[in-house]
């Protein structure tokens, strides 16, 4: 199966480099390029790619706003900066992860494949830093959305483990479940909470104070 990608960056040379790296893979094809967020939204609406690779800072409309408006495509953010509030905002806006522009070609390809598969391109060390930045924004008196109350007891348990950064395999071992069962629970959790992927579930769990940054573990998101 070919992974269809839209690349959005205001620098033509960067777009060209990303295209070259991605299309060197037999399973990835760049179906469109955009120079700003508005063009990226238009391309995603018309082409329905699997992944949109968005630079955070672009003219006219930045990647943060584009990520918020793009609903039918998984988002991978690009940034020249280390973890900061822009990245936190990107995750809140629906991004499935982010990648520094100085990442290796191998990391880029791995991230695109992970996001296309519905996983998160966010390693535990980076996730810990992101969530430490995000945590102060959560109100200590915040109440869980009504949808959280609709989760079954088992789904709540899975959400707690998911929020610690554990993989499906690790959650299965922790809760004495089969891996397919955990995968089903995760799918139900995301559907009930209206979340795009695991990263959004983690951010929500931290916003609600269900877990603290020190609990983050796991190596396979």
MDAnalysis code that builds the backbone (N, CA, C; Angstrom):
import MDAnalysis as mda
import numpy as np

u = mda.Universe.empty(663, n_residues=221, atom_resindex=np.repeat(np.arange(221), 3), trajectory=True)
u.add_TopologyAttr("name", ["N", "CA", "C"] * 221)
u.add_TopologyAttr("resid", np.arange(1, 222))
u.add_TopologyAttr("resname", ["UNK", "UNK", "UNK", "UNK", "UNK", "UNK", "UNK", "UNK", "UNK", "UNK", "UNK", "UNK", "UNK", "UNK", "UNK", "UNK", "UNK", "UNK", "UNK", "UNK", "UNK", "UNK", "UNK", "UNK", "UNK", "UNK", "UNK", "UNK", "UNK", "UNK", "UNK", "UNK", "UNK", "UNK", "UNK", "UNK", "UNK", "UNK", "UNK", "UNK", "UNK", "UNK", "UNK", "UNK", "UNK", "UNK", "UNK", "UNK", "UNK", "UNK", "UNK", "UNK", "UNK", "UNK", "UNK", "UNK", "UNK", "UNK", "UNK", "UNK", "UNK", "UNK", "UNK", "UNK", "UNK", "UNK", "UNK", "UNK", "UNK", "UNK", "UNK", "UNK", "UNK", "UNK", "UNK", "UNK", "UNK", "UNK", "UNK", "UNK", "UNK", "UNK", "UNK", "UNK", "UNK", "UNK", "UNK", "UNK", "UNK", "UNK", "UNK", "UNK", "UNK", "UNK", "UNK", "UNK", "UNK", "UNK", "UNK", "UNK", "UNK", "UNK", "UNK", "UNK", "UNK", "UNK", "UNK", "UNK", "UNK", "UNK", "UNK", "UNK", "UNK", "UNK", "UNK", "UNK", "UNK", "UNK", "UNK", "UNK", "UNK", "UNK", "UNK", "UNK", "UNK", "UNK", "UNK", "UNK", "UNK", "UNK", "UNK", "UNK", "UNK", "UNK", "UNK", "UNK", "UNK", "UNK", "UNK", "UNK", "UNK", "UNK", "UNK", "UNK", "UNK", "UNK", "UNK", "UNK", "UNK", "UNK", "UNK", "UNK", "UNK", "UNK", "UNK", "UNK", "UNK", "UNK", "UNK", "UNK", "UNK", "UNK", "UNK", "UNK", "UNK", "UNK", "UNK", "UNK", "UNK", "UNK", "UNK", "UNK", "UNK", "UNK", "UNK", "UNK", "UNK", "UNK", "UNK", "UNK", "UNK", "UNK", "UNK", "UNK", "UNK", "UNK", "UNK", "UNK", "UNK", "UNK", "UNK", "UNK", "UNK", "UNK", "UNK", "UNK", "UNK", "UNK", "UNK", "UNK", "UNK", "UNK", "UNK", "UNK", "UNK", "UNK", "UNK", "UNK", "UNK", "UNK", "UNK", "UNK", "UNK", "UNK", "UNK", "UNK", "UNK", "UNK", "UNK", "UNK", "UNK"])
u.atoms.positions = np.array([
    [0.841, -1.199, 0.000],
    [0.000, 0.000, 0.000],
    [0.879, 1.253, 0.000],
    [0.592, 2.174, -0.904],
    [1.361, 3.412, -1.009],
    [0.836, 4.469, -0.040],
    [1.745, 5.095, 0.699],
    [1.394, 6.190, 1.611],
    [1.453, 7.493, 0.824],
    [0.324, 8.205, 0.763],
    [0.244, 9.438, -0.008],
    [0.463, 10.627, 0.925],
    [1.392, 11.503, 0.552],
    [1.822, 12.587, 1.435],
    [1.707, 13.946, 0.752],
    [1.258, 14.942, 1.515],
    [1.332, 16.343, 1.098],
    [2.398, 17.012, 1.947],
    [3.300, 17.749, 1.303],
    [4.379, 18.447, 2.003],
    [4.120, 19.945, 1.960],
    [4.148, 20.597, 3.136],
    [3.897, 22.042, 3.212],
    [5.052, 22.734, 3.918],
    [5.741, 23.586, 3.190],
    [6.851, 24.378, 3.732],
    [7.026, 25.575, 2.807],
    [7.351, 26.744, 3.384],
    [7.453, 27.928, 2.550],
    [8.766, 28.005, 1.779],
    [9.682, 27.065, 2.018],
    [10.956, 27.060, 1.306],
    [10.960, 25.951, 0.249],
    [10.998, 26.321, -1.038],
    [10.974, 25.327, -2.116],
    [12.074, 24.280, -2.010],
    [13.276, 24.701, -1.576],
    [14.378, 23.751, -1.466],
    [14.104, 22.701, -0.388],
    [13.463, 23.124, 0.689],
    [13.118, 22.174, 1.756],
    [12.089, 21.182, 1.235],
    [11.067, 21.693, 0.539],
    [10.051, 20.805, -0.022],
    [10.674, 19.803, -0.985],
    [11.577, 20.287, -1.819],
    [12.225, 19.413, -2.792],
    [13.038, 18.332, -2.094],
    [13.750, 18.714, -1.036],
    [14.541, 17.742, -0.301],
    [13.681, 16.687, 0.361],
    [12.568, 17.113, 0.953],
    [11.654, 16.173, 1.598],
    [11.057, 15.211, 0.567],
    [10.676, 15.762, -0.584],
    [10.118, 14.922, -1.645],
    [11.134, 13.862, -2.080],
    [12.372, 14.291, -2.279],
    [13.411, 13.365, -2.732],
    [13.606, 12.220, -1.743],
    [13.650, 12.568, -0.449],
    [13.845, 11.544, 0.584],
    [12.672, 10.574, 0.607],
    [11.465, 11.116, 0.604],
    [10.277, 10.276, 0.743],
    [10.040, 9.411, -0.488],
    [10.226, 9.986, -1.670],
    [9.926, 9.230, -2.881],
    [11.027, 8.232, -3.243],
    [12.129, 8.264, -2.486],
    [13.149, 7.230, -2.660],
    [12.673, 5.912, -2.061],
    [11.597, 6.009, -1.266],
    [11.007, 4.816, -0.658],
    [9.949, 4.248, -1.609],
    [9.876, 2.974, -1.688],
    [8.920, 2.379, -2.615],
    [7.477, 2.492, -2.197],
    [7.244, 2.798, -0.904],
    [5.874, 2.806, -0.395],
    [5.354, 4.199, -0.075],
    [6.093, 5.247, -0.449],
    [5.667, 6.617, -0.148],
    [5.675, 7.458, -1.420],
    [4.609, 8.247, -1.615],
    [4.535, 9.125, -2.790],
    [4.040, 10.499, -2.365],
    [4.760, 11.548, -2.738],
    [4.335, 12.922, -2.460],
    [3.355, 13.334, -3.554],
    [2.110, 13.576, -3.162],
    [1.070, 13.880, -4.142],
    [0.819, 15.374, -4.301],
    [1.432, 16.192, -3.429],
    [1.236, 17.627, -3.544],
    [2.181, 18.398, -2.658],
    [2.482, 19.648, -3.054],
    [3.337, 20.534, -2.279],
    [2.608, 21.856, -2.051],
    [2.797, 22.426, -0.859],
    [2.164, 23.698, -0.523],
    [3.191, 24.634, 0.096],
    [3.007, 25.927, -0.148],
    [3.919, 26.920, 0.398],
    [3.412, 27.588, 1.648],
    [2.163, 27.318, 2.014],
    [1.606, 27.873, 3.248],
    [0.439, 27.010, 3.710],
    [-0.112, 27.355, 4.860],
    [-1.175, 26.553, 5.452],
    [-2.447, 26.504, 4.633],
    [-2.796, 27.627, 4.006],
    [-4.023, 27.651, 3.205],
    [-3.924, 26.686, 2.026],
    [-2.783, 26.683, 1.362],
    [-2.588, 25.749, 0.249],
    [-2.629, 24.311, 0.757],
    [-2.064, 24.074, 1.936],
    [-2.049, 22.724, 2.501],
    [-3.470, 22.225, 2.763],
    [-4.316, 23.101, 3.303],
    [-5.710, 22.728, 3.566],
    [-6.410, 22.376, 2.262],
    [-6.210, 23.203, 1.251],
    [-6.849, 22.959, -0.049],
    [-6.409, 21.619, -0.632],
    [-5.102, 21.347, -0.571],
    [-4.591, 20.087, -1.114],
    [-5.130, 18.879, -0.336],
    [-5.196, 19.014, 0.979],
    [-5.700, 17.893, 1.786],
    [-7.178, 17.644, 1.521],
    [-7.928, 18.711, 1.324],
    [-9.355, 18.566, 1.024],
    [-9.583, 17.910, -0.331],
    [-8.739, 18.268, -1.303],
    [-8.954, 17.770, -2.662],
    [-8.277, 16.428, -2.933],
    [-7.120, 16.194, -2.315],
    [-6.357, 14.981, -2.608],
    [-6.538, 13.879, -1.565],
    [-6.982, 14.237, -0.376],
    [-7.175, 13.257, 0.707],
    [-5.934, 12.389, 0.931],
    [-4.782, 13.000, 1.195],
    [-3.573, 12.206, 1.432],
    [-3.647, 11.491, 2.779],
    [-2.756, 10.550, 2.977],
    [-2.698, 9.838, 4.257],
    [-2.024, 10.687, 5.324],
    [-1.023, 11.448, 4.922],
    [-0.242, 12.255, 5.862],
    [0.017, 13.633, 5.278],
    [-0.101, 14.659, 6.125],
    [0.309, 16.010, 5.749],
    [1.519, 16.375, 6.595],
    [2.605, 16.691, 5.928],
    [3.849, 17.081, 6.595],
    [3.885, 18.601, 6.596],
    [3.645, 19.229, 7.762],
    [3.462, 20.674, 7.837],
    [4.575, 21.352, 8.623],
    [5.154, 22.395, 8.031],
    [6.077, 23.236, 8.782],
    [5.245, 24.064, 9.761],
    [5.752, 24.256, 10.977],
    [4.990, 25.026, 11.963],
    [4.892, 26.489, 11.548],
    [5.982, 27.079, 11.099],
    [5.984, 28.492, 10.766],
    [5.961, 28.686, 9.255],
    [4.841, 29.187, 8.748],
    [4.682, 29.492, 7.326],
    [3.925, 30.800, 7.186],
    [4.096, 31.523, 6.064],
    [3.372, 32.786, 5.862],
    [1.899, 32.548, 5.587],
    [1.135, 33.608, 5.710],
    [-0.297, 33.635, 5.429],
    [-1.084, 32.799, 6.424],
    [-0.805, 31.529, 6.542],
    [-1.388, 30.674, 7.576],
    [-0.336, 29.669, 8.011],
    [-0.061, 29.613, 9.308],
    [0.986, 28.712, 9.768],
    [0.481, 27.275, 9.907],
    [1.408, 26.379, 10.217],
    [1.057, 24.973, 10.325],
    [0.135, 24.661, 11.475],
    [0.183, 25.473, 12.540],
    [-0.686, 25.241, 13.693],
    [-2.153, 25.394, 13.316],
    [-2.459, 26.477, 12.631],
    [-3.847, 26.714, 12.224],
    [-4.276, 25.705, 11.170],
    [-3.365, 25.376, 10.266],
    [-3.695, 24.380, 9.245],
    [-4.003, 23.035, 9.883],
    [-3.212, 22.649, 10.891],
    [-3.442, 21.376, 11.584],
    [-4.816, 21.359, 12.243],
    [-5.220, 22.497, 12.771],
    [-6.534, 22.584, 13.428],
    [-7.670, 22.400, 12.434],
    [-7.469, 22.871, 11.202],
    [-8.540, 22.847, 10.202],
    [-8.572, 21.577, 9.356],
    [-7.454, 20.910, 9.253],
    [-7.404, 19.681, 8.447],
    [-7.992, 18.532, 9.255],
    [-9.042, 17.919, 8.751],
    [-9.753, 16.899, 9.511],
    [-9.604, 15.490, 8.942],
    [-9.302, 15.380, 7.681],
    [-9.337, 14.065, 7.029],
    [-7.966, 13.433, 6.834],
    [-6.937, 14.079, 7.343],
    [-5.565, 13.641, 7.104],
    [-4.774, 13.661, 8.407],
    [-3.921, 12.682, 8.596],
    [-3.052, 12.673, 9.773],
    [-1.926, 13.686, 9.594],
    [-1.549, 14.328, 10.699],
    [-0.619, 15.449, 10.633],
    [0.709, 15.120, 11.307],
    [1.799, 15.435, 10.601],
    [3.144, 15.367, 11.165],
    [3.758, 16.749, 11.016],
    [4.122, 17.374, 12.138],
    [4.640, 18.731, 12.114],
    [6.160, 18.740, 11.968],
    [6.664, 19.748, 11.263],
    [8.095, 19.979, 11.106],
    [8.471, 21.285, 11.788],
    [9.608, 21.303, 12.475],
    [10.032, 22.531, 13.126],
    [11.550, 22.604, 13.174],
    [12.089, 23.821, 13.154],
    [13.526, 24.013, 13.309],
    [13.885, 24.182, 14.770],
    [12.860, 24.219, 15.627],
    [13.075, 24.473, 17.042],
    [12.937, 23.194, 17.851],
    [13.540, 23.189, 19.013],
    [13.352, 22.074, 19.931],
    [11.981, 22.209, 20.571],
    [11.681, 21.359, 21.507],
    [10.355, 21.328, 22.127],
    [10.009, 22.692, 22.725],
    [8.895, 23.246, 22.336],
    [8.443, 24.523, 22.875],
    [6.922, 24.574, 22.795],
    [6.366, 25.732, 23.113],
    [4.915, 25.858, 23.150],
    [4.286, 25.649, 21.776],
    [5.023, 25.902, 20.695],
    [4.470, 25.662, 19.368],
    [4.141, 24.184, 19.183],
    [5.035, 23.341, 19.684],
    [4.822, 21.904, 19.551],
    [3.628, 21.467, 20.387],
    [3.525, 21.982, 21.599],
    [2.381, 21.673, 22.452],
    [1.083, 22.051, 21.750],
    [1.072, 23.240, 21.163],
    [-0.130, 23.699, 20.468],
    [-0.440, 22.811, 19.268],
    [0.600, 22.370, 18.572],
    [0.398, 21.492, 17.420],
    [-0.271, 20.192, 17.839],
    [0.164, 19.628, 18.949],
    [-0.435, 18.382, 19.427],
    [-1.881, 18.607, 19.842],
    [-2.141, 19.736, 20.468],
    [-3.518, 20.049, 20.863],
    [-4.408, 20.249, 19.631],
    [-3.811, 20.691, 18.536],
    [-4.578, 20.944, 17.313],
    [-4.756, 19.703, 16.457],
    [-4.277, 18.561, 16.939],
    [-4.543, 17.322, 16.224],
    [-3.361, 16.666, 15.551],
    [-2.153, 17.227, 15.729],
    [-0.979, 16.600, 15.121],
    [-0.693, 15.258, 15.789],
    [-0.190, 14.330, 15.002],
    [0.155, 13.011, 15.526],
    [1.608, 12.928, 15.963],
    [2.326, 14.020, 15.840],
    [3.712, 14.043, 16.260],
    [4.453, 15.174, 15.585],
    [5.738, 15.282, 15.883],
    [6.521, 16.319, 15.231],
    [7.938, 15.840, 15.051],
    [8.628, 16.515, 14.130],
    [9.970, 16.111, 13.752],
    [10.810, 17.364, 13.554],
    [12.029, 17.366, 14.097],
    [12.931, 18.476, 13.867],
    [13.485, 18.402, 12.443],
    [13.721, 19.560, 11.838],
    [14.195, 19.584, 10.454],
    [15.605, 19.018, 10.297],
    [16.330, 18.910, 11.398],
    [17.665, 18.317, 11.302],
    [17.653, 16.820, 11.580],
    [16.457, 16.232, 11.604],
    [16.348, 14.786, 11.792],
    [16.958, 14.074, 10.587],
    [17.332, 12.835, 10.772],
    [17.912, 12.064, 9.673],
    [16.822, 11.647, 8.691],
    [17.192, 11.355, 7.447],
    [16.202, 10.842, 6.484],
    [15.502, 9.595, 7.013],
    [16.247, 8.753, 7.712],
    [15.640, 7.539, 8.265],
    [14.557, 7.880, 9.279],
    [14.808, 8.904, 10.119],
    [13.815, 9.320, 11.104],
    [12.568, 9.883, 10.423],
    [12.782, 10.642, 9.350],
    [11.659, 11.211, 8.610],
    [10.771, 10.109, 8.049],
    [11.381, 9.155, 7.389],
    [10.617, 8.056, 6.791],
    [9.894, 7.259, 7.865],
    [10.576, 6.972, 8.959],
    [9.972, 6.220, 10.055],
    [8.765, 6.961, 10.628],
    [8.908, 8.287, 10.782],
    [7.819, 9.089, 11.343],
    [6.609, 9.102, 10.419],
    [6.838, 9.273, 9.122],
    [5.733, 9.293, 8.163],
    [5.002, 7.954, 8.171],
    [5.750, 6.868, 8.185],
    [5.121, 5.549, 8.211],
    [4.338, 5.325, 9.498],
    [4.887, 5.790, 10.626],
    [4.204, 5.618, 11.909],
    [2.891, 6.384, 11.931],
    [2.922, 7.634, 11.489],
    [1.714, 8.465, 11.496],
    [0.675, 7.890, 10.543],
    [1.111, 7.440, 9.369],
    [0.182, 6.857, 8.401],
    [-0.499, 5.623, 8.961],
    [0.205, 4.893, 9.826],
    [-0.341, 3.674, 10.422],
    [-1.229, 3.952, 11.622],
    [-1.348, 5.236, 11.988],
    [-2.198, 5.584, 13.124],
    [-1.461, 5.654, 14.438],
    [-0.136, 5.542, 14.400],
    [0.662, 5.648, 15.611],
    [1.131, 7.085, 15.779],
    [1.900, 7.316, 16.830],
    [2.391, 8.661, 17.107],
    [3.883, 8.742, 16.855],
    [4.320, 9.785, 16.171],
    [5.745, 10.004, 15.935],
    [6.268, 10.925, 17.026],
    [6.382, 10.355, 18.223],
    [6.776, 11.139, 19.383],
    [7.433, 10.190, 20.369],
    [8.733, 10.304, 20.547],
    [9.429, 9.400, 21.447],
    [9.132, 9.762, 22.897],
    [9.202, 8.818, 23.825],
    [8.923, 9.098, 25.235],
    [9.718, 10.260, 25.822],
    [11.047, 10.396, 25.573],
    [11.760, 11.542, 26.137],
    [11.204, 12.875, 25.649],
    [10.875, 12.946, 24.351],
    [10.301, 14.175, 23.804],
    [8.900, 14.382, 24.363],
    [8.125, 13.307, 24.455],
    [6.769, 13.407, 24.978],
    [6.781, 13.920, 26.410],
    [7.736, 13.461, 27.197],
    [7.813, 13.910, 28.587],
    [8.002, 15.418, 28.649],
    [8.907, 15.947, 27.832],
    [9.164, 17.384, 27.825],
    [7.953, 18.153, 27.337],
    [7.314, 17.670, 26.291],
    [6.122, 18.325, 25.766],
    [5.041, 18.405, 26.828],
    [4.818, 17.307, 27.515],
    [3.739, 17.258, 28.491],
    [4.066, 18.040, 29.756],
    [5.343, 18.180, 30.059],
    [5.723, 19.045, 31.175],
    [5.383, 20.497, 30.853],
    [5.514, 20.856, 29.574],
    [5.138, 22.197, 29.139],
    [3.624, 22.357, 29.101],
    [2.935, 21.292, 28.712],
    [1.485, 21.362, 28.570],
    [0.783, 21.367, 29.908],
    [1.351, 20.670, 30.895],
    [0.670, 20.462, 32.169],
    [0.248, 21.736, 32.884],
    [1.121, 22.800, 32.932],
    [0.705, 24.008, 33.636],
    [-0.522, 24.670, 33.049],
    [-0.852, 24.351, 31.803],
    [-2.014, 24.970, 31.155],
    [-3.316, 24.309, 31.587],
    [-3.210, 23.152, 32.221],
    [-4.410, 22.448, 32.652],
    [-4.880, 22.987, 33.994],
    [-6.160, 23.183, 34.133],
    [-6.724, 23.668, 35.386],
    [-6.851, 22.534, 36.379],
    [-6.429, 22.782, 37.621],
    [-6.496, 21.743, 38.642],
    [-7.930, 21.382, 38.958],
    [-8.853, 22.268, 38.620],
    [-10.260, 22.008, 38.906],
    [-11.013, 21.520, 37.674],
    [-10.264, 21.268, 36.605],
    [-10.928, 20.851, 35.367],
    [-11.663, 19.539, 35.576],
    [-12.858, 19.463, 35.025],
    [-13.633, 18.223, 35.102],
    [-13.547, 17.512, 33.768],
    [-13.592, 16.214, 33.808],
    [-13.480, 15.426, 32.577],
    [-14.662, 15.709, 31.671],
    [-14.425, 15.713, 30.359],
    [-15.546, 15.869, 29.425],
    [-16.566, 14.764, 29.651],
    [-17.792, 15.005, 29.272],
    [-18.846, 14.011, 29.457],
    [-18.474, 12.682, 28.815],
    [-17.769, 12.749, 27.685],
    [-17.422, 11.518, 26.975],
    [-16.551, 10.599, 27.819],
    [-15.689, 11.181, 28.667],
    [-14.826, 10.354, 29.506],
    [-15.669, 9.512, 30.449],
    [-16.775, 10.077, 30.902],
    [-17.671, 9.334, 31.791],
    [-18.348, 8.170, 31.103],
    [-18.326, 8.147, 29.764],
    [-18.945, 7.063, 29.016],
    [-17.997, 5.887, 28.812],
    [-16.733, 6.058, 29.181],
    [-15.784, 4.960, 29.042],
    [-16.091, 3.868, 30.062],
    [-15.896, 2.626, 29.641],
    [-16.074, 1.516, 30.574],
    [-14.915, 1.513, 31.566],
    [-15.059, 0.739, 32.640],
    [-13.992, 0.651, 33.636],
    [-12.695, 0.171, 32.999],
    [-12.785, -0.812, 32.116],
    [-11.602, -1.342, 31.462],
    [-10.985, -0.308, 30.522],
    [-11.829, 0.439, 29.815],
    [-11.322, 1.471, 28.923],
    [-10.594, 2.560, 29.703],
    [-11.077, 2.866, 30.898],
    [-10.396, 3.848, 31.740],
    [-9.017, 3.342, 32.144],
    [-8.948, 2.060, 32.465],
    [-7.660, 1.469, 32.817],
    [-6.689, 1.549, 31.649],
    [-7.182, 1.233, 30.466],
    [-6.334, 1.288, 29.278],
    [-5.892, 2.724, 29.018],
    [-6.796, 3.682, 29.188],
    [-6.451, 5.089, 28.995],
    [-5.336, 5.514, 29.943],
    [-5.399, 5.067, 31.186],
    [-4.367, 5.403, 32.164],
    [-3.008, 4.879, 31.723],
    [-2.974, 3.640, 31.232],
    [-1.711, 3.058, 30.791],
    [-1.247, 3.707, 29.488],
    [-2.191, 3.991, 28.618],
    [-1.881, 4.670, 27.359],
    [-1.239, 6.021, 27.628],
    [-1.764, 6.725, 28.629],
    [-1.265, 8.053, 28.973],
    [0.140, 8.030, 29.552],
    [0.596, 6.865, 29.981],
    [1.964, 6.730, 30.495],
    [2.960, 6.482, 29.362],
    [2.460, 6.397, 28.135],
    [3.328, 6.188, 26.994],
    [3.590, 4.741, 26.673],
    [2.785, 3.829, 27.234],
    [3.000, 2.414, 26.993],
    [2.453, 1.990, 25.634],
    [3.121, 1.052, 25.001],
    [2.660, 0.494, 23.737],
    [1.522, -0.480, 24.008],
    [0.831, -0.902, 22.950],
    [-0.245, -1.886, 23.118],
    [0.271, -3.163, 23.766],
    [1.458, -3.582, 23.359],
    [2.041, -4.801, 23.912],
    [2.298, -4.656, 25.413],
    [2.818, -3.500, 25.809],
    [3.105, -3.255, 27.224],
    [1.821, -3.139, 28.039],
    [0.806, -2.506, 27.451],
    [-0.484, -2.402, 28.151],
    [-1.086, -3.788, 28.338],
    [-0.982, -4.619, 27.315],
    [-1.510, -5.985, 27.395],
    [-0.858, -6.749, 28.539],
    [0.455, -6.606, 28.667],
    [1.167, -7.293, 29.744],
    [0.776, -6.739, 31.106],
    [0.606, -5.430, 31.180],
    [0.275, -4.775, 32.450],
    [-1.113, -5.150, 32.938],
    [-2.061, -5.277, 32.005],
    [-3.458, -5.528, 32.386],
    [-3.887, -6.972, 32.129],
    [-2.941, -7.825, 31.742],
    [-3.227, -9.244, 31.493],
    [-4.318, -9.420, 30.429],
    [-4.118, -8.698, 29.321],
    [-5.035, -8.775, 28.184],
    [-4.250, -9.192, 26.946],
    [-4.966, -9.589, 25.910],
    [-4.298, -9.876, 24.650],
    [-4.053, -8.554, 23.929],
    [-3.048, -8.535, 23.072],
    [-2.740, -7.312, 22.342],
    [-3.887, -6.872, 21.426],
    [-4.557, -7.803, 20.707],
    [-5.710, -7.386, 19.894],
    [-6.823, -6.756, 20.733],
    [-7.014, -7.272, 21.965],
    [-8.039, -6.701, 22.845],
    [-7.687, -5.271, 23.228],
    [-6.413, -5.041, 23.530],
    [-5.964, -3.690, 23.869],
    [-6.165, -2.760, 22.681],
    [-5.821, -3.242, 21.501],
    [-5.987, -2.422, 20.293],
    [-7.447, -2.027, 20.107],
    [-8.351, -2.956, 20.380],
    [-9.783, -2.668, 20.266],
    [-10.196, -1.627, 21.288],
    [-9.711, -1.773, 22.532],
    [-10.038, -0.793, 23.576],
    [-9.533, 0.597, 23.198],
    [-8.308, 0.668, 22.665],
    [-7.744, 1.959, 22.276],
    [-8.600, 2.599, 21.187],
    [-9.032, 1.802, 20.218],
    [-9.887, 2.318, 19.144],
    [-11.196, 2.867, 19.701],
    [-11.779, 2.136, 20.659],
    [-13.034, 2.584, 21.272],
    [-12.824, 3.884, 22.052],
    [-11.708, 3.970, 22.768],
    [-11.402, 5.167, 23.550],
    [-11.295, 6.385, 22.638],
    [-10.544, 6.251, 21.562],
    [-10.366, 7.370, 20.635],
    [-11.691, 7.777, 20.005],
    [-12.499, 6.785, 19.650],
    [-13.798, 7.077, 19.023],
    [-14.724, 7.789, 19.999],
    [-14.810, 7.284, 21.237],
    [-15.710, 7.883, 22.226],
    [-15.298, 9.298, 22.613],
    [-13.987, 9.542, 22.655],
    [-13.503, 10.857, 23.067],
    [-13.322, 11.807, 21.885],
    [-13.561, 11.294, 20.665],
    [-13.435, 12.131, 19.485],
    [-12.005, 12.563, 19.228],
    [-11.058, 11.662, 19.510],
    [-9.644, 11.972, 19.355],
    [-9.083, 11.314, 18.096],
    [-8.068, 11.940, 17.522],
    [-7.500, 11.454, 16.273],
    [-6.538, 10.306, 16.506],
    [-5.752, 10.366, 17.607],
    [-4.750, 9.331, 17.824],
    [-4.310, 9.296, 19.282],
    [-3.284, 8.479, 19.564],
    [-2.803, 8.251, 20.911],
    [-2.243, 9.515, 21.551],
    [-1.577, 10.354, 20.758],
    [-0.991, 11.568, 21.316],
    [-2.069, 12.457, 21.926],
    [-3.188, 12.619, 21.224],
    [-4.267, 13.441, 21.759],
    [-4.834, 12.836, 23.039],
    [-4.862, 11.516, 23.111],
    [-5.341, 10.851, 24.327],
    [-4.407, 11.142, 25.498],
    [-3.102, 11.143, 25.223],
    [-2.128, 11.441, 26.271],
    [-2.272, 12.877, 26.748],
    [-2.373, 13.818, 25.809],
    [-2.521, 15.226, 26.179],
    [-3.779, 15.435, 27.004],
    [-4.879, 14.796, 26.604],
    [-6.126, 14.916, 27.354],
    [-5.951, 14.383, 28.774],
    [-5.286, 13.236, 28.898],
    [-5.084, 12.640, 30.220],
    [-4.275, 13.565, 31.127],
    [-3.283, 14.233, 30.566],
    [-2.494, 15.178, 31.350],
    [-3.297, 16.427, 31.682],
    [-4.083, 16.906, 30.740],
    [-4.938, 18.063, 30.991],
    [-5.874, 17.809, 32.164],
    [-6.350, 16.576, 32.255],
    [-7.301, 16.217, 33.310],
    [-6.614, 15.810, 34.601],
    [-5.285, 15.792, 34.592],
    [-4.553, 15.441, 35.791],
    [-4.591, 13.963, 36.129],
    [-4.869, 13.120, 35.132],
    [-4.961, 11.686, 35.399],
    [-3.592, 11.061, 35.628],
    [-2.557, 11.628, 35.015],
    [-1.199, 11.136, 35.184],
    [-0.251, 12.324, 35.244],
    [0.949, 12.089, 35.739],
    [1.967, 13.121, 35.840],
    [3.129, 12.776, 34.912],
    [3.926, 13.772, 34.483],
    [5.022, 13.525, 33.557],
    [5.998, 12.450, 34.013],
    [6.232, 12.307, 35.305],
    [7.203, 11.318, 35.772],
    [6.783, 9.894, 35.497],
    [5.465, 9.695, 35.195],
    [4.968, 8.351, 34.950],
    [5.221, 7.882, 33.520],
    [5.683, 8.799, 32.669],
    [5.813, 8.425, 31.265],
    [6.894, 7.383, 31.091],
    [6.557, 6.295, 30.408],
    [7.510, 5.214, 30.166],
    [7.421, 4.766, 28.743],
    [7.652, 3.496, 28.503],
    [7.464, 2.927, 27.176],
    [8.422, 3.474, 26.150],
    [8.680, 2.687, 25.118],
    [9.576, 3.089, 24.042],
    [8.906, 3.004, 22.685],
    [7.692, 2.488, 22.609],
    [7.063, 2.266, 21.310],
    [5.692, 2.910, 21.316],
    [5.630, 4.087, 20.711],
    [4.340, 4.770, 20.645],
    [3.629, 4.393, 19.378],
])
